[in-house]
Amino acid sequence: MADNSATAYLTGNGAEYSGHTATQLGANDTINIGDAVHAGRVSAWLGANSTVNLANAGSTAFLHLFGDTAGSSLTNMTTINGITDAATNFVRLHFNDYGPTSGSTILTNEEAWGAGAPWRSQVNEASATSLANALNIAANEALNMNQTIGNADGTNIVNGNTPAAQIQLDGHTGLLDWFQYQGNTYIVEVVNTTGSNAAHVGLQSQDIVVKLTGLVDVSHDVNVVL
């Protein structure tokens, strides 16, 4: 998609995602935004395991990830290539803030950064031995951050002050954090789609993972809408 003079809506209805009967794109799609000469502007509801290439530094992307769950298999990870900085290109990511019809969402309780803000929600992965291990650490840290650094508005402690004490994720809640590992950047959202708080250890089947190629400052260079 080239020519930044208009937005290409890849939502199955040629219009904005919210408030319309949008259609999710297919799995394993590759979307190229812009070319060597022209910037592009795209709004898309991505399917699982999609790849988005910002082929021109000035391109703009509004990307909806509703339903793009990765889980422990990592087979449905969204990959975005070509992010430079917020002053050059603009990437806005919608995780589960709302669904394809007006007002619909599975996260009716809370969706937030684990520690309350992206600049406080970066995970130290110095101990990680693999990407899978790093993602499990990040999933666990989202809950820990929320309980210890954030406002504890998305988690609860059960069996407190006992050896069985555990931080659980509130029902209909999503918490995000991010990390850098082996030269790339990852955003993780841990999600509880049920109506009750529940244990959430490691990356689970309903969680979302976005890979940003290269070392990206998520607190500055990506716009995550919650």
Secondary structure, DSSP 8 states (H G I E B T S, - for coil): ---TTS-EEESSSSS-STTS------TT-EEEE--SS---EEEEE--TT-EEEE-STT-EEEEE-TT---TTTTTT-EEEE----TTT-EEEEESSS--SSTT--S-SSEEEETTSSGGG-B---TT--SHHHHHHHHHHHHHHHHHHTS-SSSEEEESTTSTT-EEEE-TTEEEEEEEEETTEEEEEEEEE-SSS-EE--S--TT-EEEEESS---HHHH-EEE-
